[in-house]
Amino acid sequence: MKRNIVIAAVTAAALIGGGTATALATTGDDQGSARQAATTQPSNDDVRDDDGDRDDDAEKTVSADVTASEAIASALKHTSGTVVSAELDDEDDSDKVVWTVDVLSGDNTWHTVSVDPANGKVLGSHIDDEDDTAQVRAALKGSSVTAEQAAKAAAGKGVVTSVDLDDDGKNKSWEAETRKSGGAEQDWKIDLATGKITADRSDDAEND
């Protein structure tokens, strides 16, 4: 399992005309560890504000002790069913970050389960109304790769911040987003049958 811990505090120096801040974090898993560093050098107030927001988001992600696959497992212990998505995000636009896991139960009821990213405990759950139940069931029919397995596959590419079922179009798959130190994000597709992971270039094509 991949776990991410911030091991060095951010050091800041106030200088005339600007300042620097450097953060160092280590990411470890069962097979080794990789050292990651992120540095920002703001030159004006606007840049400092923008960089600060990105640094805050990256630090929240890196400091989450509970991985996507672990959050999914915790949600399923609380609410049985099929996980359709999991996302590490701010709760109700607040500063508190939680794992939000959507579970489709056997009676076609949708549950949203909130999981603490620090310890994996379920913080609460509620029932949602969704209109794509049949579409989701059809997309997952005959699939052998779960959301938890897709999250584990994507974990080798970086810190997984979300995994979601792409049930649109012909080529249905799991979609995962990963983030590396410094905030660099990448989208991935995981085959529903084989678990093969490939880079998602659809966003690049849309932006061309």
Buried (B, 14 or more C-beta within 10 A) or exposed (E): EBBBEBEEEEEEEEEEEEBEBBBBBBBBBEEEEEEBEBEBEBEEEEEBEEBEEEBEBBBBBBBBEBBBBBBBBBBBEBBEBBBBBBBBEEEEEEEEBBBBBBBBEEEEBBBBBBBBBEEBEBEEBEEEEBEBBEBBEEBBEEBEBBBBBBBBBBBEBBBBBBBBBBBEEEEBBBBBBBBBBBBEEBBBBBBBEEBEBEEBEEEEEEEE
